[in-house]
Amino acid sequence: MKKIIIIGGVAAGMSAAAKAKRLNSELEIVVYEKTNIVSWGACGLPYYVGDFYQDANIMVAREPEQFAKDGIKIKSLHEVIDVDISKREVTVLDKENGRVFSDNYDELIVTTGASAAKLDIKNSEVRNIFNLKDFSDGIELKKEILKSENQKIIIIGAGYIGLEAAEAVIHLGKEVRIIQHSSRVLLGSFDKEITDLMEEELNKTEKLKLHLNEGVQEFLSKDGKVSGVKTDKGEYLADIVIVAIGVKPNTDFLKDKGFEMLRNGALIIDGKGKTNVDGVYAAGDCASVYHKIRRENVYIPLATTSNKIGRVVGEHLAGVEIEFKGTLGSAAIKIMNLEAGRTGITEEEAKSLNIPYGSVFIEDVNQTSYYPGQEPLYAKLIFHNETREILGGQLIGKKGAVLRVDVLAAAIDKNMTIDELGMLDLCYAPPFSLTWDTLNTLGNVAKSKLNKK
């Protein structure tokens, strides 16, 4: 009987375990998870903290007992601290009793995820400074943020987690200050036309202040608890600080063992989830992913990709030949009253890759004027000047932006051109769109721009 050991029991690991066992019930599968929670979705954390819902267990997809019924052995509070590739052996720490033991495998799947990046500055060890990555982070932060005495919240970082956390704070009726060291929010994920609209929305939100181009220097404290933040531009009071400056793959225990990694430590894998080490697979936030447009391995830690590659690994280990063709980095976010989504590459990425590209940015509306609910809709398209293929797109608006990005993702995946997008047969009814949908208009404006050259 083939024995598979999985290190890490969250999205990718449990997706691989469940799929492999369903396809081949003879497999012996053991999952070592260093926390006491398995199979849960971190994407719900900001909304739990913001009290959009009250039961944290909603984030848990399946309990360990359910996996046990399927014959999958879950070992919670067990941390794999070493791997011997030549012996195909892992060293495990039982965190409940301190016992260390070894276990052998035929195939190993590394799905250890990532940890929140830390700020190594003065007073970083004092109370009420939080990250928002692990299940326990959400539980502890919500407990503190709901206290009436904690009214001033500072968020360091204006990426996805930072902005989602900001909405959570506003939902609770508290004051929030976002401090970002770079010149834009969501830098690298959206182009400036879109982030300008995001920043405009944030700046008009009551009880929210946005600080760009500002670097944090130290935390201020009083009686062992954070009392504020000092930056290169000023000092600000805080009852709670949330640090959301990115994540780092949990792969330190695999360094110097022959694994190929990206510079940040993410394991490099192929379309089947294989690492360069025989018998070892990886998926999720500890691993890279191939980008279909960039044509290289990149680090984009997304729940959607984690689950898909986990499933691919599970199928492959059960004997099914399947391959993940690559990501487009499709992602979405709600920013107060706006929703925004992106897919493919940005204009900045096209420049850095030396792609002969063109781009168009339009202001449109989401539906007809004579049905209630018409709102502005802004869209950007990036396309190849020579092949005319769509390379990327971004939309933002109050209603209807994100689901249109899904259409763009499908169009890019199938190598559609701007000409085909302009004539794509999309749904129309007065409550949903114009007769020429925003995506049709994007394609036609791009076509006109290219034809004028």
BATIPA-207052 format. One record per residue (C-alpha): x, y, z; residue in three letters; residue number from 1. Coordinates in steps of 0.02 Angstrom, whole numbers, plus 50000, padded with zeros to 5 digits. Layout:
[[X; Y; Z]; "ALA"; NUM]
...
//
This chain:
[[50000; 50000; 50000]; "MET"; 1]
[[50068; 50169; 49950]; "LYS"; 2]
[[50087; 50290; 50097]; "LYS"; 3]
[[50067; 50476; 50070]; "ILE"; 4]
[[50115; 50602; 50204]; "ILE"; 5]
[[50046; 50777; 50192]; "ILE"; 6]
[[50128; 50918; 50289]; "ILE"; 7]
[[49994; 51048; 50323]; "GLY"; 8]
[[49807; 51023; 50336]; "GLY"; 9]
[[49728; 51180; 50266]; "VAL"; 10]
[[49661; 51213; 50090]; "ALA"; 11]
[[49788; 51132; 49972]; "ALA"; 12]
[[49833; 50987; 50086]; "GLY"; 13]
[[49656; 50934; 50124]; "MET"; 14]
[[49603; 50957; 49944]; "SER"; 15]
[[49743; 50838; 49892]; "ALA"; 16]
[[49700; 50714; 50030]; "ALA"; 17]
[[49514; 50709; 49993]; "ALA"; 18]
[[49535; 50692; 49805]; "LYS"; 19]
[[49669; 50557; 49814]; "ALA"; 20]
[[49569; 50452; 49937]; "LYS"; 21]
[[49409; 50465; 49836]; "ARG"; 22]
[[49499; 50405; 49680]; "LEU"; 23]
[[49602; 50270; 49765]; "ASN"; 24]
[[49534; 50207; 49931]; "SER"; 25]
[[49687; 50093; 49951]; "GLU"; 26]
[[49804; 50240; 49981]; "LEU"; 27]
[[49865; 50268; 50158]; "GLU"; 28]
[[49858; 50455; 50191]; "ILE"; 29]
[[49925; 50539; 50348]; "VAL"; 30]
[[49910; 50727; 50374]; "VAL"; 31]
[[50021; 50817; 50500]; "TYR"; 32]
[[49954; 50988; 50549]; "GLU"; 33]
[[50044; 51096; 50676]; "LYS"; 34]
[[49886; 51187; 50736]; "THR"; 35]
[[49723; 51115; 50801]; "ASN"; 36]
[[49621; 51174; 50650]; "ILE"; 37]
[[49613; 51089; 50480]; "VAL"; 38]
[[49522; 51123; 50317]; "SER"; 39]
[[49476; 51304; 50344]; "TRP"; 40]
[[49471; 51460; 50236]; "GLY"; 41]
[[49576; 51610; 50287]; "ALA"; 42]
[[49484; 51723; 50165]; "CYS"; 43]
[[49344; 51741; 50290]; "GLY"; 44]
[[49454; 51811; 50429]; "LEU"; 45]
[[49430; 51999; 50398]; "PRO"; 46]
[[49241; 51977; 50391]; "TYR"; 47]
[[49240; 51875; 50551]; "TYR"; 48]
[[49343; 52010; 50637]; "VAL"; 49]
[[49222; 52143; 50571]; "GLY"; 50]
[[49076; 52046; 50646]; "ASP"; 51]
[[48991; 52016; 50479]; "PHE"; 52]
[[48962; 51844; 50555]; "TYR"; 53]
[[48987; 51778; 50730]; "GLN"; 54]
[[49028; 51593; 50721]; "ASP"; 55]
[[49212; 51564; 50677]; "ALA"; 56]
[[49176; 51382; 50635]; "ASN"; 57]
[[49090; 51440; 50476]; "ILE"; 58]
[[49267; 51456; 50405]; "MET"; 59]
[[49298; 51269; 50435]; "VAL"; 60]
[[49252; 51168; 50281]; "ALA"; 61]
[[49265; 50993; 50359]; "ARG"; 62]
[[49302; 50930; 50533]; "GLU"; 63]
[[49441; 50801; 50565]; "PRO"; 64]
[[49309; 50671; 50607]; "GLU"; 65]
[[49238; 50684; 50431]; "GLN"; 66]
[[49409; 50649; 50355]; "PHE"; 67]
[[49434; 50504; 50477]; "ALA"; 68]
[[49273; 50424; 50412]; "LYS"; 69]
[[49351; 50427; 50239]; "ASP"; 70]
[[49508; 50340; 50303]; "GLY"; 71]
[[49620; 50495; 50309]; "ILE"; 72]
[[49723; 50506; 50468]; "LYS"; 73]
[[49731; 50682; 50538]; "ILE"; 74]
[[49869; 50718; 50665]; "LYS"; 75]
[[49832; 50892; 50734]; "SER"; 76]
[[49959; 50984; 50842]; "LEU"; 77]
[[50096; 50885; 50754]; "HIS"; 78]
[[50232; 50988; 50671]; "GLU"; 79]
[[50352; 50916; 50543]; "VAL"; 80]
[[50520; 50990; 50589]; "ILE"; 81]
[[50634; 50898; 50468]; "ASP"; 82]
[[50633; 50794; 50310]; "VAL"; 83]
[[50762; 50664; 50258]; "ASP"; 84]
[[50744; 50650; 50071]; "ILE"; 85]
[[50861; 50502; 50050]; "SER"; 86]
[[50768; 50398; 50181]; "LYS"; 87]
[[50596; 50467; 50132]; "ARG"; 88]
[[50569; 50507; 50314]; "GLU"; 89]
[[50495; 50652; 50411]; "VAL"; 90]
[[50535; 50702; 50589]; "THR"; 91]
[[50380; 50754; 50686]; "VAL"; 92]
[[50356; 50852; 50848]; "LEU"; 93]
[[50201; 50806; 50947]; "ASP"; 94]
[[50165; 50978; 51019]; "LYS"; 95]
[[50050; 50914; 51156]; "GLU"; 96]
[[50179; 50806; 51245]; "ASN"; 97]
[[50345; 50862; 51168]; "GLY"; 98]
[[50380; 50689; 51094]; "ARG"; 99]
[[50483; 50683; 50934]; "VAL"; 100]
[[50466; 50535; 50816]; "PHE"; 101]
[[50498; 50485; 50635]; "SER"; 102]
[[50379; 50425; 50500]; "ASP"; 103]
[[50414; 50358; 50326]; "ASN"; 104]
[[50326; 50398; 50163]; "TYR"; 105]
[[50318; 50341; 49983]; "ASP"; 106]
[[50259; 50512; 49923]; "GLU"; 107]
[[50266; 50677; 50017]; "LEU"; 108]
[[50155; 50830; 49991]; "ILE"; 109]
[[50213; 50995; 50065]; "VAL"; 110]
[[50068; 51113; 50096]; "THR"; 111]
[[50138; 51212; 50242]; "THR"; 112]
[[50065; 51379; 50185]; "GLY"; 113]
[[50141; 51545; 50230]; "ALA"; 114]
[[50163; 51654; 50383]; "SER"; 115]
[[50125; 51838; 50403]; "ALA"; 116]
[[50278; 51948; 50376]; "ALA"; 117]
[[50336; 52035; 50534]; "LYS"; 118]
[[50400; 52210; 50567]; "LEU"; 119]
[[50566; 52200; 50657]; "ASP"; 120]
[[50556; 52368; 50744]; "ILE"; 121]
[[50556; 52435; 50921]; "LYS"; 122]
[[50415; 52372; 51036]; "ASN"; 123]
[[50352; 52244; 50911]; "SER"; 124]
[[50327; 52121; 51054]; "GLU"; 125]
[[50200; 52224; 51153]; "VAL"; 126]
[[50016; 52177; 51167]; "ARG"; 127]
[[49879; 52222; 51042]; "ASN"; 128]
[[49989; 52209; 50887]; "ILE"; 129]
[[49909; 52080; 50773]; "PHE"; 130]
[[49930; 51992; 50607]; "ASN"; 131]
[[49782; 51920; 50514]; "LEU"; 132]
[[49838; 51755; 50438]; "LYS"; 133]
[[49805; 51610; 50556]; "ASP"; 134]
[[49639; 51553; 50630]; "PHE"; 135]
[[49698; 51604; 50803]; "SER"; 136]
[[49742; 51778; 50737]; "ASP"; 137]
[[49560; 51809; 50696]; "GLY"; 138]
[[49496; 51743; 50862]; "ILE"; 139]
[[49617; 51849; 50965]; "GLU"; 140]
[[49598; 52007; 50860]; "LEU"; 141]
[[49408; 52001; 50863]; "LYS"; 142]
[[49408; 51980; 51052]; "LYS"; 143]
[[49509; 52141; 51071]; "GLU"; 144]
[[49432; 52244; 50933]; "ILE"; 145]
[[49256; 52221; 51001]; "LEU"; 146]
[[49306; 52299; 51168]; "LYS"; 147]
[[49232; 52472; 51185]; "SER"; 148]
[[49395; 52548; 51246]; "GLU"; 149]
[[49484; 52501; 51084]; "ASN"; 150]
[[49427; 52635; 50962]; "GLN"; 151]
[[49583; 52687; 50864]; "LYS"; 152]
[[49649; 52554; 50745]; "ILE"; 153]
[[49804; 52572; 50637]; "ILE"; 154]
[[49830; 52455; 50490]; "ILE"; 155]
[[50005; 52442; 50418]; "ILE"; 156]
[[49995; 52388; 50236]; "GLY"; 157]
[[49871; 52428; 50097]; "ALA"; 158]
[[49865; 52260; 50008]; "GLY"; 159]
[[49715; 52144; 50001]; "TYR"; 160]
[[49716; 52097; 50186]; "ILE"; 161]
[[49749; 52274; 50245]; "GLY"; 162]
[[49605; 52347; 50144]; "LEU"; 163]
[[49486; 52207; 50193]; "GLU"; 164]
[[49534; 52235; 50374]; "ALA"; 165]
[[49497; 52420; 50353]; "ALA"; 166]
[[49320; 52381; 50296]; "GLU"; 167]
[[49301; 52268; 50448]; "ALA"; 168]
[[49352; 52411; 50564]; "VAL"; 169]
[[49233; 52533; 50480]; "ILE"; 170]
[[49093; 52405; 50494]; "HIS"; 171]
[[49122; 52406; 50682]; "LEU"; 172]
[[49106; 52595; 50687]; "GLY"; 173]
[[49286; 52624; 50740]; "LYS"; 174]
[[49423; 52739; 50677]; "GLU"; 175]
[[49553; 52669; 50559]; "VAL"; 176]
[[49715; 52737; 50491]; "ARG"; 177]
[[49802; 52645; 50348]; "ILE"; 178]
[[49989; 52672; 50330]; "ILE"; 179]
[[50071; 52615; 50168]; "GLN"; 180]
[[50255; 52638; 50126]; "HIS"; 181]
[[50228; 52645; 49937]; "SER"; 182]
[[50140; 52775; 49831]; "SER"; 183]
[[49981; 52674; 49795]; "ARG"; 184]
[[49865; 52546; 49871]; "VAL"; 185]
[[49873; 52370; 49797]; "LEU"; 186]
[[50030; 52417; 49704]; "LEU"; 187]
[[50077; 52281; 49579]; "GLY"; 188]
[[49904; 52206; 49571]; "SER"; 189]
[[49807; 52350; 49491]; "PHE"; 190]
[[49862; 52492; 49378]; "ASP"; 191]
[[49856; 52674; 49431]; "LYS"; 192]
[[49691; 52717; 49346]; "GLU"; 193]
[[49605; 52588; 49456]; "ILE"; 194]
[[49700; 52621; 49617]; "THR"; 195]
[[49663; 52808; 49599]; "ASP"; 196]
[[49478; 52765; 49611]; "LEU"; 197]
[[49509; 52651; 49760]; "MET"; 198]
[[49603; 52789; 49851]; "GLU"; 199]
[[49466; 52915; 49811]; "GLU"; 200]
[[49339; 52796; 49890]; "GLU"; 201]
[[49447; 52770; 50044]; "LEU"; 202]
[[49480; 52955; 50066]; "ASN"; 203]
[[49295; 52998; 50069]; "LYS"; 204]
[[49255; 52862; 50197]; "THR"; 205]
[[49213; 52933; 50368]; "GLU"; 206]
[[49327; 52880; 50510]; "LYS"; 207]
[[49463; 52823; 50388]; "LEU"; 208]
[[49628; 52907; 50350]; "LYS"; 209]
[[49746; 52846; 50215]; "LEU"; 210]
[[49933; 52880; 50225]; "HIS"; 211]
[[50038; 52840; 50071]; "LEU"; 212]
[[50227; 52855; 50050]; "ASN"; 213]
[[50248; 52839; 50237]; "GLU"; 214]
[[50364; 52717; 50326]; "GLY"; 215]
[[50337; 52646; 50501]; "VAL"; 216]
[[50487; 52666; 50615]; "GLN"; 217]
[[50431; 52601; 50784]; "GLU"; 218]
[[50282; 52555; 50891]; "PHE"; 219]
[[50244; 52663; 51041]; "LEU"; 220]
[[50192; 52576; 51201]; "SER"; 221]
[[50124; 52605; 51375]; "LYS"; 222]
[[50114; 52474; 51514]; "ASP"; 223]
[[50162; 52335; 51394]; "GLY"; 224]
[[50024; 52378; 51268]; "LYS"; 225]
[[50037; 52469; 51102]; "VAL"; 226]
[[49988; 52651; 51116]; "SER"; 227]
[[50034; 52716; 50944]; "GLY"; 228]
[[50144; 52711; 50790]; "VAL"; 229]
[[50290; 52822; 50745]; "LYS"; 230]
[[50327; 52847; 50560]; "THR"; 231]
[[50447; 52953; 50459]; "ASP"; 232]
[[50310; 53085; 50451]; "LYS"; 233]
[[50228; 53085; 50622]; "GLY"; 234]
[[50159; 52994; 50773]; "GLU"; 235]
[[49982; 52924; 50786]; "TYR"; 236]
[[49884; 52854; 50932]; "LEU"; 237]
[[49824; 52674; 50922]; "ALA"; 238]
[[49732; 52551; 51034]; "ASP"; 239]
[[49763; 52409; 50911]; "ILE"; 240]
[[49885; 52388; 50767]; "VAL"; 241]
[[49858; 52263; 50625]; "ILE"; 242]
[[50015; 52222; 50526]; "VAL"; 243]
[[49970; 52167; 50348]; "ALA"; 244]
[[50131; 52186; 50248]; "ILE"; 245]
[[50130; 52020; 50157]; "GLY"; 246]
[[50172; 51837; 50188]; "VAL"; 247]
[[50324; 51723; 50185]; "LYS"; 248]
[[50317; 51538; 50130]; "PRO"; 249]
[[50340; 51414; 50273]; "ASN"; 250]
[[50486; 51321; 50194]; "THR"; 251]
[[50633; 51359; 50308]; "ASP"; 252]
[[50641; 51177; 50365]; "PHE"; 253]
[[50673; 51125; 50184]; "LEU"; 254]
[[50816; 51245; 50146]; "LYS"; 255]
[[50985; 51170; 50100]; "ASP"; 256]
[[50902; 51004; 50056]; "LYS"; 257]
[[50912; 51022; 49867]; "GLY"; 258]
[[50742; 51101; 49832]; "PHE"; 259]
[[50728; 51232; 49696]; "GLU"; 260]
[[50644; 51388; 49766]; "MET"; 261]
[[50600; 51564; 49717]; "LEU"; 262]
[[50696; 51702; 49806]; "ARG"; 263]
[[50564; 51714; 49942]; "ASN"; 264]
[[50575; 51527; 49980]; "GLY"; 265]
[[50424; 51468; 49881]; "ALA"; 266]
[[50449; 51291; 49814]; "LEU"; 267]
[[50456; 51283; 49625]; "ILE"; 268]
[[50335; 51154; 49555]; "ILE"; 269]
[[50277; 51095; 49385]; "ASP"; 270]
[[50099; 51076; 49321]; "GLY"; 271]
[[50076; 50915; 49420]; "LYS"; 272]
[[50134; 50994; 49581]; "GLY"; 273]
[[50303; 50905; 49577]; "LYS"; 274]
[[50457; 50985; 49652]; "THR"; 275]
[[50628; 50945; 49581]; "ASN"; 276]
[[50652; 50818; 49722]; "VAL"; 277]
[[50591; 50644; 49680]; "ASP"; 278]
[[50434; 50594; 49773]; "GLY"; 279]
[[50398; 50767; 49842]; "VAL"; 280]
[[50252; 50877; 49788]; "TYR"; 281]
[[50197; 51049; 49846]; "ALA"; 282]
[[50045; 51162; 49832]; "ALA"; 283]
[[49969; 51315; 49910]; "GLY"; 284]
[[50050; 51468; 49988]; "ASP"; 285]
[[50218; 51379; 50012]; "CYS"; 286]
[[50236; 51351; 49825]; "ALA"; 287]
[[50255; 51445; 49663]; "SER"; 288]
[[50133; 51434; 49519]; "VAL"; 289]
[[50159; 51448; 49331]; "TYR"; 290]
[[50086; 51607; 49255]; "HIS"; 291]
[[50008; 51580; 49084]; "LYS"; 292]
[[50043; 51756; 49020]; "ILE"; 293]
[[50208; 51791; 49107]; "ARG"; 294]
[[50267; 51614; 49060]; "ARG"; 295]
[[50366; 51594; 49219]; "GLU"; 296]
[[50346; 51532; 49397]; "ASN"; 297]
[[50279; 51667; 49511]; "VAL"; 298]
[[50218; 51683; 49689]; "TYR"; 299]
[[50033; 51723; 49698]; "ILE"; 300]
[[49959; 51652; 49859]; "PRO"; 301]
[[49774; 51632; 49819]; "LEU"; 302]
[[49647; 51511; 49892]; "ALA"; 303]
[[49580; 51469; 49719]; "THR"; 304]
[[49749; 51414; 49654]; "THR"; 305]
[[49790; 51321; 49816]; "SER"; 306]
[[49635; 51214; 49801]; "ASN"; 307]
[[49658; 51180; 49616]; "LYS"; 308]
[[49840; 51126; 49627]; "ILE"; 309]
[[49801; 51025; 49784]; "GLY"; 310]
[[49667; 50934; 49685]; "ARG"; 311]
[[49787; 50905; 49540]; "VAL"; 312]
[[49916; 50830; 49658]; "VAL"; 313]
[[49785; 50718; 49736]; "GLY"; 314]
[[49725; 50655; 49567]; "GLU"; 315]
[[49902; 50627; 49505]; "HIS"; 316]
[[49949; 50524; 49659]; "LEU"; 317]
[[49792; 50420; 49633]; "ALA"; 318]
[[49849; 50378; 49458]; "GLY"; 319]
[[49755; 50507; 49355]; "VAL"; 320]
[[49861; 50603; 49229]; "GLU"; 321]
[[49811; 50784; 49247]; "ILE"; 322]
[[49905; 50948; 49241]; "GLU"; 323]
[[49872; 51126; 49301]; "PHE"; 324]
[[49904; 51238; 49151]; "LYS"; 325]
[[49938; 51395; 49250]; "GLY"; 326]
[[49865; 51545; 49339]; "THR"; 327]
[[49807; 51714; 49277]; "LEU"; 328]
[[49816; 51790; 49450]; "GLY"; 329]
[[49629; 51826; 49447]; "SER"; 330]
[[49579; 51915; 49608]; "ALA"; 331]
[[49443; 52027; 49677]; "ALA"; 332]
[[49417; 52143; 49823]; "ILE"; 333]
[[49279; 52248; 49899]; "LYS"; 334]
[[49333; 52422; 49953]; "ILE"; 335]
[[49193; 52506; 50051]; "MET"; 336]
[[49058; 52538; 49918]; "ASN"; 337]
[[49164; 52481; 49771]; "LEU"; 338]
[[49208; 52310; 49703]; "GLU"; 339]
[[49361; 52281; 49595]; "ALA"; 340]
[[49438; 52134; 49504]; "GLY"; 341]
[[49588; 52096; 49397]; "ARG"; 342]
[[49655; 51956; 49289]; "THR"; 343]
[[49805; 51923; 49177]; "GLY"; 344]
[[49943; 52052; 49182]; "ILE"; 345]
[[49943; 52238; 49219]; "THR"; 346]
[[50014; 52372; 49106]; "GLU"; 347]
[[50164; 52385; 49223]; "GLU"; 348]
[[50197; 52198; 49204]; "GLU"; 349]
[[50183; 52210; 49014]; "ALA"; 350]
[[50315; 52347; 49016]; "LYS"; 351]
[[50433; 52248; 49127]; "SER"; 352]
[[50413; 52094; 49016]; "LEU"; 353]
[[50450; 52197; 48858]; "ASN"; 354]
[[50287; 52140; 48778]; "ILE"; 355]
[[50228; 52246; 48631]; "PRO"; 356]
[[50065; 52294; 48713]; "TYR"; 357]
[[49925; 52419; 48701]; "GLY"; 358]
[[49799; 52473; 48832]; "SER"; 359]
[[49634; 52563; 48845]; "VAL"; 360]
[[49542; 52634; 48996]; "PHE"; 361]
[[49358; 52679; 48984]; "ILE"; 362]
[[49221; 52751; 49094]; "GLU"; 363]
[[49056; 52665; 49062]; "ASP"; 364]
[[48899; 52617; 49160]; "VAL"; 365]
[[48841; 52450; 49225]; "ASN"; 366]
[[48663; 52453; 49154]; "GLN"; 367]
[[48529; 52558; 49069]; "THR"; 368]
[[48478; 52726; 49141]; "SER"; 369]
[[48291; 52692; 49143]; "TYR"; 370]
[[48305; 52547; 49265]; "TYR"; 371]
[[48351; 52596; 49444]; "PRO"; 372]
[[48529; 52562; 49495]; "GLY"; 373]
[[48639; 52632; 49357]; "GLN"; 374]
[[48815; 52664; 49422]; "GLU"; 375]
[[48982; 52710; 49341]; "PRO"; 376]
[[49090; 52564; 49287]; "LEU"; 377]
[[49275; 52587; 49247]; "TYR"; 378]
[[49374; 52461; 49147]; "ALA"; 379]
[[49550; 52437; 49081]; "LYS"; 380]
[[49611; 52314; 48951]; "LEU"; 381]
[[49789; 52263; 48909]; "ILE"; 382]
[[49817; 52177; 48741]; "PHE"; 383]
[[49956; 52119; 48625]; "HIS"; 384]
[[49987; 52242; 48484]; "ASN"; 385]
[[50040; 52107; 48361]; "GLU"; 386]
[[49930; 51956; 48398]; "THR"; 387]
[[49786; 52065; 48462]; "ARG"; 388]
[[49761; 51939; 48603]; "GLU"; 389]
[[49696; 51998; 48772]; "ILE"; 390]
[[49832; 51998; 48905]; "LEU"; 391]
[[49744; 52070; 49057]; "GLY"; 392]
[[49601; 52171; 49122]; "GLY"; 393]
[[49538; 52266; 49275]; "GLN"; 394]
[[49366; 52331; 49320]; "LEU"; 395]
[[49300; 52435; 49465]; "ILE"; 396]
[[49127; 52500; 49509]; "GLY"; 397]
[[48985; 52489; 49633]; "LYS"; 398]
[[48898; 52344; 49548]; "LYS"; 399]
[[48941; 52219; 49411]; "GLY"; 400]
[[49130; 52241; 49403]; "ALA"; 401]
[[49198; 52078; 49473]; "VAL"; 402]
[[49090; 51954; 49376]; "LEU"; 403]
[[49140; 52040; 49215]; "ARG"; 404]
[[49322; 52006; 49261]; "VAL"; 405]
[[49277; 51821; 49262]; "ASP"; 406]
[[49227; 51839; 49079]; "VAL"; 407]
[[49395; 51919; 49042]; "LEU"; 408]
[[49485; 51777; 49130]; "ALA"; 409]
[[49396; 51651; 49019]; "ALA"; 410]
[[49436; 51756; 48866]; "ALA"; 411]
[[49621; 51763; 48909]; "ILE"; 412]
[[49625; 51579; 48949]; "ASP"; 413]
[[49557; 51540; 48776]; "LYS"; 414]
[[49673; 51663; 48687]; "ASN"; 415]
[[49534; 51776; 48628]; "MET"; 416]
[[49573; 51935; 48532]; "THR"; 417]
[[49508; 52111; 48559]; "ILE"; 418]
[[49406; 52089; 48398]; "ASP"; 419]
[[49319; 51935; 48469]; "GLU"; 420]
[[49288; 52021; 48635]; "LEU"; 421]
[[49206; 52167; 48544]; "GLY"; 422]
[[49078; 52050; 48466]; "MET"; 423]
[[49062; 51924; 48607]; "LEU"; 424]
[[48880; 51872; 48635]; "ASP"; 425]
[[48848; 51928; 48814]; "LEU"; 426]
[[48685; 51935; 48911]; "CYS"; 427]
[[48579; 52091; 48901]; "TYR"; 428]
[[48428; 52153; 48997]; "ALA"; 429]
[[48400; 52330; 49062]; "PRO"; 430]
[[48437; 52286; 49247]; "PRO"; 431]
[[48606; 52207; 49203]; "PHE"; 432]
[[48695; 52295; 49062]; "SER"; 433]
[[48686; 52402; 48906]; "LEU"; 434]
[[48654; 52323; 48737]; "THR"; 435]
[[48840; 52343; 48709]; "TRP"; 436]
[[48912; 52279; 48872]; "ASP"; 437]
[[49064; 52363; 48948]; "THR"; 438]
[[49170; 52215; 48892]; "LEU"; 439]
[[49110; 52233; 48713]; "ASN"; 440]
[[49151; 52418; 48720]; "THR"; 441]
[[49324; 52381; 48790]; "LEU"; 442]
[[49361; 52265; 48645]; "GLY"; 443]
[[49296; 52388; 48515]; "ASN"; 444]
[[49390; 52537; 48587]; "VAL"; 445]
[[49549; 52433; 48589]; "ALA"; 446]
[[49517; 52381; 48409]; "LYS"; 447]
[[49493; 52561; 48354]; "SER"; 448]
[[49651; 52616; 48442]; "LYS"; 449]
[[49754; 52478; 48364]; "LEU"; 450]
[[49682; 52503; 48190]; "ASN"; 451]
[[49732; 52688; 48194]; "LYS"; 452]
[[49916; 52644; 48214]; "LYS"; 453]
//
